[in-house]
Amino acid sequence: MKRKFWIGAGALLLCGGGILWASDHGDAPAVSAKPTDITDIYAFQSPENANDMVFIGNVQGLLTPAATGKATFDPNTMIEFNIDNTGDNIEDLVIQCVPTNGKMYIYGPVKPVQPGLTSKISGNAAVIAEITPYVAATPSITSKNGMKVFAGPRDDPFFFDVGQYVKFVSGEATGFNNPGTDALAGTNVMSVVLQLPKSSLNSSGSINVWLETKQKK
């Protein structure tokens, strides 16, 4: 079975030569607060296993606790990790995450049916993970085929002192405070976390990773 998707939000680029990240809170009205709205992507070596990588994709930022209780992954929105292991900025592998009936279906890592803005899913899911509800006392983590998967709401990990930033860019301040004031404290995101073997990425060096959200056509 194949399903076609079209892109629903912009992509964030991360270079896998070290620990780098990108953040994009507060988008234009067309995507802000929608299931396609990407906030962050993270990629780093697993702290528990040096042979594994961890990928994290966060969407639907700035959720209050009340809004988080009602937030869900959109079954018409696929979260897609794109992996370039040759340095040409074209995805060689994809990991496609599709929510259905309270579960997150993970396809890949696999060579894309076609690269670019339109994606297709082919074959069976490598992992089917329970989506953790906001009220859960402990996270649900599913392990299968060498991969660990979490999907559900999490506290927003990105730190940004908006007040001091405004003062800095306006010339009122010459730098940032240590510690600063986290403007995102108390807000949440919907998160997909994947831990998988480095060997499954078909690369002996650095990788480029970017995140896309795509909606059913």
CYANA upper distance limits for C-alpha pairs under 8 A (distance plus 0.5 A):
  1 MET  CA    121 ILE  CA      8.12
  1 MET  CA    122 SER  CA      6.49
  1 MET  CA    123 GLY  CA      7.28
  2 LYS  CA    120 LYS  CA      6.55
  2 LYS  CA    121 ILE  CA      5.67
  2 LYS  CA    122 SER  CA      5.57
  2 LYS  CA    123 GLY  CA      8.30
  3 ARG  CA    120 LYS  CA      5.90
  3 ARG  CA    121 ILE  CA      6.00
  3 ARG  CA    122 SER  CA      8.08
  3 ARG  CA    216 LYS  CA      8.18
  4 LYS  CA    118 THR  CA      7.56
  4 LYS  CA    119 SER  CA      6.38
  4 LYS  CA    120 LYS  CA      5.23
  4 LYS  CA    121 ILE  CA      7.56
  4 LYS  CA    216 LYS  CA      6.72
  4 LYS  CA    217 LYS  CA      6.61
  5 PHE  CA     78 MET  CA      8.27
  5 PHE  CA    118 THR  CA      6.30
  5 PHE  CA    119 SER  CA      5.93
  5 PHE  CA    120 LYS  CA      6.93
  5 PHE  CA    214 LYS  CA      6.21
  5 PHE  CA    215 GLN  CA      5.69
  5 PHE  CA    216 LYS  CA      4.75
  5 PHE  CA    217 LYS  CA      5.61
  6 TRP  CA    117 LEU  CA      6.93
  6 TRP  CA    118 THR  CA      5.49
  6 TRP  CA    119 SER  CA      7.33
  6 TRP  CA    214 LYS  CA      5.63
  6 TRP  CA    215 GLN  CA      5.77
  6 TRP  CA    216 LYS  CA      6.60
  6 TRP  CA    217 LYS  CA      6.25
  7 ILE  CA    117 LEU  CA      6.27
  7 ILE  CA    118 THR  CA      7.06
  7 ILE  CA    212 GLU  CA      7.71
  7 ILE  CA    213 THR  CA      6.57
  7 ILE  CA    214 LYS  CA      4.42
  7 ILE  CA    215 GLN  CA      6.43
  8 GLY  CA     36 THR  CA      6.37
  8 GLY  CA     77 THR  CA      8.42
  8 GLY  CA    212 GLU  CA      8.49
  8 GLY  CA    213 THR  CA      6.18
  8 GLY  CA    214 LYS  CA      5.25
  8 GLY  CA    215 GLN  CA      6.09
  9 ALA  CA     31 VAL  CA      7.50
  9 ALA  CA     36 THR  CA      6.10
  9 ALA  CA     37 ASP  CA      6.73
  9 ALA  CA     38 ILE  CA      7.71
  9 ALA  CA    212 GLU  CA      7.21
  9 ALA  CA    213 THR  CA      6.16
  9 ALA  CA    214 LYS  CA      7.48
 10 GLY  CA     38 ILE  CA      8.06
 10 GLY  CA    212 GLU  CA      6.94
 10 GLY  CA    213 THR  CA      7.99
 11 ALA  CA     38 ILE  CA      8.23
 11 ALA  CA    210 TRP  CA      6.82
 11 ALA  CA    211 LEU  CA      5.81
 11 ALA  CA    212 GLU  CA      5.32
 11 ALA  CA    213 THR  CA      8.12
 12 LEU  CA     22 ALA  CA      7.18
 12 LEU  CA     38 ILE  CA      8.45
 12 LEU  CA     40 ASP  CA      8.06
 12 LEU  CA     41 ILE  CA      7.53
 12 LEU  CA    210 TRP  CA      5.83
 12 LEU  CA    211 LEU  CA      6.07
 12 LEU  CA    212 GLU  CA      7.80
 13 LEU  CA     22 ALA  CA      7.77
 13 LEU  CA    208 ASN  CA      7.98
 13 LEU  CA    209 VAL  CA      6.71
 13 LEU  CA    210 TRP  CA      4.94
 13 LEU  CA    211 LEU  CA      7.53
 14 LEU  CA     20 LEU  CA      6.77
 14 LEU  CA     21 TRP  CA      6.57
 14 LEU  CA     22 ALA  CA      7.47
 14 LEU  CA     41 ILE  CA      7.94
 14 LEU  CA     42 TYR  CA      8.16
 14 LEU  CA     43 ALA  CA      8.24
 14 LEU  CA    208 ASN  CA      6.44
 14 LEU  CA    209 VAL  CA      5.66
 14 LEU  CA    210 TRP  CA      6.19
 15 CYS  CA     20 LEU  CA      7.13
 15 CYS  CA    206 SER  CA      8.30
 15 CYS  CA    207 ILE  CA      6.94
 15 CYS  CA    208 ASN  CA      5.02
 15 CYS  CA    209 VAL  CA      6.71
 16 GLY  CA     20 LEU  CA      7.76
 16 GLY  CA     43 ALA  CA      7.59
 16 GLY  CA     44 PHE  CA      8.33
 16 GLY  CA    206 SER  CA      5.74
 16 GLY  CA    207 ILE  CA      5.07
 16 GLY  CA    208 ASN  CA      5.56
 16 GLY  CA    209 VAL  CA      7.14
 17 GLY  CA    205 GLY  CA      8.42
 17 GLY  CA    206 SER  CA      5.30
 17 GLY  CA    207 ILE  CA      7.10
 17 GLY  CA    208 ASN  CA      8.40
 18 GLY  CA     44 PHE  CA      8.02
 19 ILE  CA     42 TYR  CA      8.46
 19 ILE  CA     43 ALA  CA      7.26
 19 ILE  CA     44 PHE  CA      6.28
 20 LEU  CA     42 TYR  CA      7.67
 20 LEU  CA     43 ALA  CA      7.89
 21 TRP  CA     40 ASP  CA      7.76
 21 TRP  CA     41 ILE  CA      6.69
 21 TRP  CA     42 TYR  CA      5.95
 21 TRP  CA     43 ALA  CA      8.05
 22 ALA  CA     40 ASP  CA      6.22
 22 ALA  CA     41 ILE  CA      6.75
 22 ALA  CA     42 TYR  CA      8.12
 23 SER  CA     39 THR  CA      5.96
 23 SER  CA     40 ASP  CA      5.22
 23 SER  CA     41 ILE  CA      7.89
 23 SER  CA    158 PHE  CA      8.05
 24 ASP  CA     38 ILE  CA      7.34
 24 ASP  CA     39 THR  CA      5.21
 24 ASP  CA     40 ASP  CA      6.94
 25 HIS  CA     38 ILE  CA      8.42
 25 HIS  CA     39 THR  CA      5.84
 25 HIS  CA     61 GLY  CA      6.92
 25 HIS  CA     62 LEU  CA      8.00
 26 GLY  CA     32 SER  CA      6.90
 26 GLY  CA     61 GLY  CA      8.37
 27 ASP  CA     31 VAL  CA      6.96
 27 ASP  CA     32 SER  CA      5.45
 27 ASP  CA     37 ASP  CA      8.06
 28 ALA  CA     32 SER  CA      6.24
 31 VAL  CA     36 THR  CA      7.05
 31 VAL  CA     37 ASP  CA      6.03
 32 SER  CA     37 ASP  CA      6.45
 32 SER  CA     60 GLN  CA      8.29
 33 ALA  CA     37 ASP  CA      6.89
 33 ALA  CA     60 GLN  CA      5.93
 33 ALA  CA     61 GLY  CA      7.28
 33 ALA  CA     62 LEU  CA      8.35
 34 LYS  CA     60 GLN  CA      6.61
 35 PRO  CA     59 VAL  CA      7.15
 35 PRO  CA     60 GLN  CA      6.21
 35 PRO  CA     73 PHE  CA      7.09
 35 PRO  CA     74 ASP  CA      6.42
 35 PRO  CA     77 THR  CA      7.47
 36 THR  CA     59 VAL  CA      7.35
 36 THR  CA     60 GLN  CA      7.79
 36 THR  CA     77 THR  CA      7.14
 36 THR  CA    213 THR  CA      5.96
 36 THR  CA    214 LYS  CA      7.72
 36 THR  CA    215 GLN  CA      8.39
 37 ASP  CA     59 VAL  CA      5.92
 37 ASP  CA     60 GLN  CA      5.92
 37 ASP  CA     61 GLY  CA      7.99
 37 ASP  CA    213 THR  CA      8.18
 38 ILE  CA     57 GLY  CA      8.27
 38 ILE  CA     58 ASN  CA      6.59
 38 ILE  CA     59 VAL  CA      4.86
 38 ILE  CA     60 GLN  CA      7.05
 38 ILE  CA     61 GLY  CA      8.06
 38 ILE  CA    212 GLU  CA      8.21
 38 ILE  CA    213 THR  CA      7.86
 39 THR  CA     58 ASN  CA      6.09
 39 THR  CA     59 VAL  CA      5.79
 39 THR  CA     60 GLN  CA      7.41
 39 THR  CA     61 GLY  CA      6.36
 40 ASP  CA     56 ILE  CA      8.42
 40 ASP  CA     57 GLY  CA      6.56
 40 ASP  CA     58 ASN  CA      5.69
 40 ASP  CA     59 VAL  CA      7.66
 40 ASP  CA    158 PHE  CA      8.50
 41 ILE  CA     55 PHE  CA      7.93
 41 ILE  CA     56 ILE  CA      6.08
 41 ILE  CA     57 GLY  CA      5.20
 41 ILE  CA     58 ASN  CA      6.87
 41 ILE  CA    210 TRP  CA      7.88
 41 ILE  CA    211 LEU  CA      7.14
 42 TYR  CA     54 VAL  CA      8.32
 42 TYR  CA     55 PHE  CA      6.25
 42 TYR  CA     56 ILE  CA      5.51
 42 TYR  CA     57 GLY  CA      7.19
 43 ALA  CA     53 MET  CA      7.57
 43 ALA  CA     54 VAL  CA      6.07
 43 ALA  CA     55 PHE  CA      5.12
 43 ALA  CA     56 ILE  CA      6.97
 43 ALA  CA    209 VAL  CA      8.15
 44 PHE  CA     53 MET  CA      6.28
 44 PHE  CA     54 VAL  CA      5.92
 44 PHE  CA     55 PHE  CA      7.41
 45 GLN  CA     49 ASN  CA      8.28
 45 GLN  CA     50 ALA  CA      6.74
 45 GLN  CA     51 ASN  CA      8.20
 45 GLN  CA     52 ASP  CA      6.59
 45 GLN  CA     53 MET  CA      5.02
 45 GLN  CA     54 VAL  CA      6.52
 46 SER  CA     50 ALA  CA      6.34
 46 SER  CA     51 ASN  CA      8.03
 46 SER  CA     52 ASP  CA      5.89
 46 SER  CA     53 MET  CA      5.69
 46 SER  CA     54 VAL  CA      6.11
 46 SER  CA    195 GLN  CA      7.76
 51 ASN  CA    197 PRO  CA      6.42
 51 ASN  CA    198 LYS  CA      6.31
 51 ASN  CA    199 SER  CA      8.33
 52 ASP  CA    195 GLN  CA      6.96
 52 ASP  CA    196 LEU  CA      5.80
 52 ASP  CA    197 PRO  CA      4.71
 52 ASP  CA    198 LYS  CA      5.56
 53 MET  CA    195 GLN  CA      6.16
 53 MET  CA    196 LEU  CA      6.08
 53 MET  CA    197 PRO  CA      6.66
 53 MET  CA    198 LYS  CA      6.28
 54 VAL  CA    193 VAL  CA      7.64
 54 VAL  CA    194 LEU  CA      6.05
 54 VAL  CA    195 GLN  CA      4.91
 54 VAL  CA    196 LEU  CA      7.10
 55 PHE  CA    193 VAL  CA      6.38
 55 PHE  CA    194 LEU  CA      5.65
 55 PHE  CA    195 GLN  CA      6.99
 56 ILE  CA    191 SER  CA      7.46
 56 ILE  CA    192 VAL  CA      6.21
 56 ILE  CA    193 VAL  CA      5.03
 56 ILE  CA    194 LEU  CA      6.87
 57 GLY  CA     79 ILE  CA      8.27
 57 GLY  CA     81 PHE  CA      8.37
 57 GLY  CA    191 SER  CA      6.29
 57 GLY  CA    192 VAL  CA      5.82
 57 GLY  CA    193 VAL  CA      7.16
 57 GLY  CA    211 LEU  CA      7.47
 58 ASN  CA    189 VAL  CA      6.55
 58 ASN  CA    190 MET  CA      6.16
 58 ASN  CA    191 SER  CA      4.96
 58 ASN  CA    192 VAL  CA      6.99
 59 VAL  CA    189 VAL  CA      6.39
 59 VAL  CA    190 MET  CA      5.81
 59 VAL  CA    191 SER  CA      6.94
 60 GLN  CA    189 VAL  CA      6.02
 60 GLN  CA    190 MET  CA      6.47
 61 GLY  CA    156 ASP  CA      8.00
 61 GLY  CA    187 THR  CA      8.04
 61 GLY  CA    188 ASN  CA      6.78
 61 GLY  CA    189 VAL  CA      5.29
 61 GLY  CA    190 MET  CA      7.91
 62 LEU  CA    156 ASP  CA      8.37
 62 LEU  CA    184 LEU  CA      7.59
 62 LEU  CA    187 THR  CA      5.62
 62 LEU  CA    188 ASN  CA      6.37
 62 LEU  CA    189 VAL  CA      7.24
 63 LEU  CA     67 ALA  CA      6.07
 63 LEU  CA     68 THR  CA      6.08
 63 LEU  CA    187 THR  CA      5.63
 63 LEU  CA    188 ASN  CA      5.33
 63 LEU  CA    189 VAL  CA      6.68
 64 THR  CA     68 THR  CA      6.43
 64 THR  CA    186 GLY  CA      7.41
 64 THR  CA    187 THR  CA      5.60
 64 THR  CA    188 ASN  CA      6.95
 65 PRO  CA     69 GLY  CA      6.93
 65 PRO  CA    186 GLY  CA      7.93
 65 PRO  CA    187 THR  CA      7.35
 65 PRO  CA    188 ASN  CA      7.74
 66 ALA  CA     70 LYS  CA      7.62
 67 ALA  CA     71 ALA  CA      6.61
 68 THR  CA    134 TYR  CA      7.32
 68 THR  CA    153 PRO  CA      7.50
 68 THR  CA    188 ASN  CA      7.30
 68 THR  CA    189 VAL  CA      8.30
 69 GLY  CA    133 PRO  CA      8.37
 69 GLY  CA    134 TYR  CA      6.18
 69 GLY  CA    135 VAL  CA      7.96
 71 ALA  CA    190 MET  CA      8.32
 72 THR  CA    190 MET  CA      8.16
 73 PHE  CA     77 THR  CA      8.12
 73 PHE  CA     99 PRO  CA      6.74
 73 PHE  CA    190 MET  CA      7.82
 74 ASP  CA     99 PRO  CA      7.25
 75 PRO  CA     98 VAL  CA      7.19
 75 PRO  CA     99 PRO  CA      5.52
 75 PRO  CA    100 THR  CA      6.03
 75 PRO  CA    101 ASN  CA      8.44
 76 ASN  CA    215 GLN  CA      5.94
 76 ASN  CA    216 LYS  CA      5.96
 77 THR  CA     98 VAL  CA      7.45
 77 THR  CA     99 PRO  CA      8.28
 77 THR  CA    213 THR  CA      6.92
 77 THR  CA    214 LYS  CA      5.99
 77 THR  CA    215 GLN  CA      4.93
 77 THR  CA    216 LYS  CA      7.14
 78 MET  CA     96 GLN  CA      7.16
 78 MET  CA     97 CYS  CA      6.13
 78 MET  CA     98 VAL  CA      5.42
 78 MET  CA     99 PRO  CA      7.94
 78 MET  CA    213 THR  CA      6.05
 78 MET  CA    214 LYS  CA      5.60
 78 MET  CA    215 GLN  CA      6.63
 78 MET  CA    216 LYS  CA      8.44
 79 ILE  CA     96 GLN  CA      6.50
 79 ILE  CA     97 CYS  CA      5.53
 79 ILE  CA     98 VAL  CA      7.13
 79 ILE  CA    211 LEU  CA      7.79
 79 ILE  CA    212 GLU  CA      6.53
 79 ILE  CA    213 THR  CA      5.16
 79 ILE  CA    214 LYS  CA      7.10
 80 GLU  CA     94 VAL  CA      7.15
 80 GLU  CA     95 ILE  CA      6.18
 80 GLU  CA     96 GLN  CA      5.00
 80 GLU  CA     97 CYS  CA      6.57
 80 GLU  CA    211 LEU  CA      6.25
 80 GLU  CA    212 GLU  CA      5.68
 80 GLU  CA    213 THR  CA      6.56
 80 GLU  CA    214 LYS  CA      8.02
 81 PHE  CA     94 VAL  CA      6.07
 81 PHE  CA     95 ILE  CA      5.54
 81 PHE  CA     96 GLN  CA      6.94
 81 PHE  CA    209 VAL  CA      7.36
 81 PHE  CA    210 TRP  CA      6.45
 81 PHE  CA    211 LEU  CA      5.27
 81 PHE  CA    212 GLU  CA      7.10
 82 ASN  CA     91 GLU  CA      5.95
 82 ASN  CA     92 ASP  CA      8.12
 82 ASN  CA     93 LEU  CA      6.64
 82 ASN  CA     94 VAL  CA      5.18
 82 ASN  CA     95 ILE  CA      7.18
 82 ASN  CA    209 VAL  CA      6.02
 82 ASN  CA    210 TRP  CA      5.72
 82 ASN  CA    211 LEU  CA      6.60
 82 ASN  CA    212 GLU  CA      8.17
 83 ILE  CA     90 ILE  CA      8.47
 83 ILE  CA     91 GLU  CA      5.60
 83 ILE  CA     92 ASP  CA      6.41
 83 ILE  CA     93 LEU  CA      5.59
 83 ILE  CA     94 VAL  CA      6.47
 83 ILE  CA    201 LEU  CA      8.34
 83 ILE  CA    207 ILE  CA      7.28
 83 ILE  CA    208 ASN  CA      6.30
 83 ILE  CA    209 VAL  CA      5.20
 83 ILE  CA    210 TRP  CA      7.33
 84 ASP  CA     88 ASP  CA      7.59
 84 ASP  CA     89 ASN  CA      6.41
 84 ASP  CA     90 ILE  CA      6.27
 84 ASP  CA     91 GLU  CA      5.03
 84 ASP  CA     92 ASP  CA      5.63
 84 ASP  CA     93 LEU  CA      7.25
 84 ASP  CA    207 ILE  CA      6.24
 84 ASP  CA    208 ASN  CA      5.50
 84 ASP  CA    209 VAL  CA      6.87
 85 ASN  CA     91 GLU  CA      8.24
 85 ASN  CA     92 ASP  CA      6.96
 85 ASN  CA    201 LEU  CA      7.90
 85 ASN  CA    202 ASN  CA      7.52
 85 ASN  CA    203 SER  CA      6.09
 85 ASN  CA    205 GLY  CA      8.35
 85 ASN  CA    206 SER  CA      7.52
 85 ASN  CA    207 ILE  CA      5.30
 85 ASN  CA    208 ASN  CA      7.06
 86 THR  CA     92 ASP  CA      8.24
 86 THR  CA    203 SER  CA      8.33
 86 THR  CA    207 ILE  CA      7.91
 87 GLY  CA    207 ILE  CA      7.66
 87 GLY  CA    208 ASN  CA      7.59
 89 ASN  CA    208 ASN  CA      7.65
 90 ILE  CA    115 PRO  CA      7.65
 90 ILE  CA    116 GLY  CA      8.33
 91 GLU  CA    112 PRO  CA      8.11
 91 GLU  CA    115 PRO  CA      6.82
 91 GLU  CA    116 GLY  CA      8.43
 92 ASP  CA    111 LYS  CA      6.26
 92 ASP  CA    112 PRO  CA      7.46
 93 LEU  CA    108 GLY  CA      8.29
 93 LEU  CA    109 PRO  CA      6.30
 93 LEU  CA    110 VAL  CA      5.59
 93 LEU  CA    111 LYS  CA      4.98
 93 LEU  CA    112 PRO  CA      6.45
 93 LEU  CA    201 LEU  CA      7.93
 94 VAL  CA    108 GLY  CA      6.77
 94 VAL  CA    109 PRO  CA      5.84
 94 VAL  CA    110 VAL  CA      6.07
 94 VAL  CA    111 LYS  CA      6.77
 94 VAL  CA    112 PRO  CA      6.42
 95 ILE  CA    106 ILE  CA      7.35
 95 ILE  CA    107 TYR  CA      6.16
 95 ILE  CA    108 GLY  CA      5.17
 95 ILE  CA    109 PRO  CA      5.25
 95 ILE  CA    110 VAL  CA      7.26
 96 GLN  CA    105 TYR  CA      8.45
 96 GLN  CA    106 ILE  CA      6.23
 96 GLN  CA    107 TYR  CA      5.54
 96 GLN  CA    108 GLY  CA      7.04
 96 GLN  CA    109 PRO  CA      8.42
 96 GLN  CA    121 ILE  CA      8.25
 97 CYS  CA    104 MET  CA      6.85
 97 CYS  CA    105 TYR  CA      6.09
 97 CYS  CA    106 ILE  CA      5.20
 97 CYS  CA    107 TYR  CA      6.98
 98 VAL  CA    104 MET  CA      6.09
 98 VAL  CA    105 TYR  CA      5.57
 98 VAL  CA    106 ILE  CA      7.11
 99 PRO  CA    103 LYS  CA      6.09
 99 PRO  CA    104 MET  CA      4.83
 99 PRO  CA    105 TYR  CA      6.53
100 THR  CA    104 MET  CA      6.79
100 THR  CA    105 TYR  CA      7.74
102 GLY  CA    130 GLU  CA      6.86
102 GLY  CA    131 ILE  CA      6.11
103 LYS  CA    128 ILE  CA      6.94
103 LYS  CA    129 ALA  CA      5.94
103 LYS  CA    130 GLU  CA      5.03
103 LYS  CA    131 ILE  CA      5.67
104 MET  CA    128 ILE  CA      6.18
104 MET  CA    129 ALA  CA      5.60
104 MET  CA    130 GLU  CA      6.81
104 MET  CA    131 ILE  CA      6.74
104 MET  CA    151 ALA  CA      7.31
105 TYR  CA    125 ALA  CA      6.30
105 TYR  CA    126 ALA  CA      8.21
105 TYR  CA    127 VAL  CA      6.60
105 TYR  CA    128 ILE  CA      5.12
105 TYR  CA    129 ALA  CA      7.03
106 ILE  CA    125 ALA  CA      5.80
106 ILE  CA    126 ALA  CA      6.25
106 ILE  CA    127 VAL  CA      5.64
106 ILE  CA    128 ILE  CA      6.68
106 ILE  CA    129 ALA  CA      8.41
107 TYR  CA    121 ILE  CA      8.10
107 TYR  CA    123 GLY  CA      8.47
107 TYR  CA    124 ASN  CA      7.40
107 TYR  CA    125 ALA  CA      5.09
107 TYR  CA    126 ALA  CA      5.89
107 TYR  CA    127 VAL  CA      7.67
108 GLY  CA    125 ALA  CA      7.89
108 GLY  CA    126 ALA  CA      6.82
109 PRO  CA    200 SER  CA      7.54
109 PRO  CA    201 LEU  CA      7.72
112 PRO  CA    119 SER  CA      7.91
112 PRO  CA    120 LYS  CA      8.06
113 VAL  CA    119 SER  CA      7.57
113 VAL  CA    120 LYS  CA      6.55
113 VAL  CA    121 ILE  CA      7.97
113 VAL  CA    122 SER  CA      8.06
114 GLN  CA    118 THR  CA      7.84
114 GLN  CA    119 SER  CA      6.79
114 GLN  CA    120 LYS  CA      7.69
115 PRO  CA    119 SER  CA      7.48
118 THR  CA    214 LYS  CA      8.50
119 SER  CA    214 LYS  CA      8.49
126 ALA  CA    144 LYS  CA      7.90
126 ALA  CA    145 ASN  CA      7.18
127 VAL  CA    142 THR  CA      8.12
127 VAL  CA    143 SER  CA      8.11
127 VAL  CA    144 LYS  CA      6.47
127 VAL  CA    145 ASN  CA      7.80
127 VAL  CA    147 MET  CA      8.13
127 VAL  CA    149 VAL  CA      8.19
128 ILE  CA    142 THR  CA      8.08
129 ALA  CA    140 SER  CA      8.38
129 ALA  CA    141 ILE  CA      7.68
129 ALA  CA    142 THR  CA      5.91
129 ALA  CA    149 VAL  CA      6.95
129 ALA  CA    150 PHE  CA      7.45
129 ALA  CA    151 ALA  CA      7.82
130 GLU  CA    140 SER  CA      6.95
130 GLU  CA    141 ILE  CA      8.22
130 GLU  CA    142 THR  CA      7.88
130 GLU  CA    150 PHE  CA      8.36
130 GLU  CA    151 ALA  CA      7.78
131 ILE  CA    140 SER  CA      7.58
131 ILE  CA    150 PHE  CA      7.72
131 ILE  CA    151 ALA  CA      5.53
131 ILE  CA    152 GLY  CA      5.86
132 THR  CA    136 ALA  CA      7.07
132 THR  CA    139 PRO  CA      6.38
132 THR  CA    140 SER  CA      6.07
132 THR  CA    150 PHE  CA      8.13
132 THR  CA    151 ALA  CA      6.67
132 THR  CA    152 GLY  CA      5.34
132 THR  CA    153 PRO  CA      7.75
133 PRO  CA    152 GLY  CA      6.83
133 PRO  CA    153 PRO  CA      7.62
134 TYR  CA    152 GLY  CA      7.84
134 TYR  CA    153 PRO  CA      6.50
139 PRO  CA    150 PHE  CA      7.94
140 SER  CA    150 PHE  CA      6.89
140 SER  CA    151 ALA  CA      8.39
141 ILE  CA    148 LYS  CA      7.08
141 ILE  CA    149 VAL  CA      6.07
141 ILE  CA    150 PHE  CA      5.51
142 THR  CA    148 LYS  CA      6.07
142 THR  CA    149 VAL  CA      5.73
142 THR  CA    150 PHE  CA      7.25
143 SER  CA    147 MET  CA      6.07
143 SER  CA    148 LYS  CA      4.90
143 SER  CA    149 VAL  CA      7.01
144 LYS  CA    148 LYS  CA      7.14
146 GLY  CA    196 LEU  CA      6.69
146 GLY  CA    197 PRO  CA      7.30
147 MET  CA    194 LEU  CA      7.41
147 MET  CA    195 GLN  CA      6.05
147 MET  CA    196 LEU  CA      5.09
147 MET  CA    197 PRO  CA      7.78
148 LYS  CA    194 LEU  CA      6.23
148 LYS  CA    195 GLN  CA      5.51
148 LYS  CA    196 LEU  CA      7.11
149 VAL  CA    192 VAL  CA      7.87
149 VAL  CA    193 VAL  CA      6.19
149 VAL  CA    194 LEU  CA      5.32
149 VAL  CA    195 GLN  CA      7.12
150 PHE  CA    191 SER  CA      8.30
150 PHE  CA    192 VAL  CA      6.29
150 PHE  CA    193 VAL  CA      5.53
150 PHE  CA    194 LEU  CA      7.20
151 ALA  CA    190 MET  CA      8.04
151 ALA  CA    191 SER  CA      6.14
151 ALA  CA    192 VAL  CA      4.99
151 ALA  CA    193 VAL  CA      6.83
152 GLY  CA    190 MET  CA      5.95
152 GLY  CA    191 SER  CA      5.91
152 GLY  CA    192 VAL  CA      7.24
153 PRO  CA    188 ASN  CA      7.12
153 PRO  CA    189 VAL  CA      6.11
153 PRO  CA    190 MET  CA      4.89
153 PRO  CA    191 SER  CA      6.31
154 ARG  CA    188 ASN  CA      6.07
154 ARG  CA    189 VAL  CA      6.08
154 ARG  CA    190 MET  CA      6.79
154 ARG  CA    191 SER  CA      6.85
155 ASP  CA    186 GLY  CA      7.68
155 ASP  CA    187 THR  CA      6.74
155 ASP  CA    188 ASN  CA      4.88
155 ASP  CA    189 VAL  CA      6.83
156 ASP  CA    184 LEU  CA      7.45
156 ASP  CA    185 ALA  CA      7.98
156 ASP  CA    186 GLY  CA      8.39
156 ASP  CA    187 THR  CA      6.46
156 ASP  CA    188 ASN  CA      5.17
156 ASP  CA    189 VAL  CA      6.03
158 PHE  CA    184 LEU  CA      7.74
159 PHE  CA    182 ASP  CA      5.98
159 PHE  CA    183 ALA  CA      7.82
159 PHE  CA    184 LEU  CA      7.01
159 PHE  CA    185 ALA  CA      8.38
160 PHE  CA    181 THR  CA      7.96
160 PHE  CA    182 ASP  CA      5.80
160 PHE  CA    183 ALA  CA      6.35
160 PHE  CA    184 LEU  CA      7.20
161 ASP  CA    165 TYR  CA      6.65
161 ASP  CA    180 GLY  CA      6.36
161 ASP  CA    181 THR  CA      5.61
161 ASP  CA    182 ASP  CA      5.52
161 ASP  CA    183 ALA  CA      6.01
162 VAL  CA    166 VAL  CA      6.70
162 VAL  CA    181 THR  CA      8.47
162 VAL  CA    182 ASP  CA      8.14
162 VAL  CA    183 ALA  CA      6.47
163 GLY  CA    167 LYS  CA      6.96
163 GLY  CA    181 THR  CA      8.41
163 GLY  CA    183 ALA  CA      8.32
164 GLN  CA    168 PHE  CA      6.54
164 GLN  CA    173 ALA  CA      7.91
164 GLN  CA    175 GLY  CA      8.48
164 GLN  CA    176 PHE  CA      6.72
164 GLN  CA    177 ASN  CA      8.08
164 GLN  CA    180 GLY  CA      8.27
165 TYR  CA    169 VAL  CA      6.71
165 TYR  CA    176 PHE  CA      7.85
166 VAL  CA    170 SER  CA      6.61
167 LYS  CA    171 GLY  CA      6.68
167 LYS  CA    172 GLU  CA      5.34
167 LYS  CA    173 ALA  CA      5.72
168 PHE  CA    172 GLU  CA      6.35
168 PHE  CA    173 ALA  CA      5.08
168 PHE  CA    174 THR  CA      6.33
168 PHE  CA    175 GLY  CA      6.64
168 PHE  CA    176 PHE  CA      8.02
169 VAL  CA    173 ALA  CA      8.37
176 PHE  CA    180 GLY  CA      7.41
196 LEU  CA    200 SER  CA      7.82
197 PRO  CA    201 LEU  CA      8.05
198 LYS  CA    202 ASN  CA      8.12
198 LYS  CA    203 SER  CA      8.16
199 SER  CA    203 SER  CA      7.69
203 SER  CA    207 ILE  CA      7.76
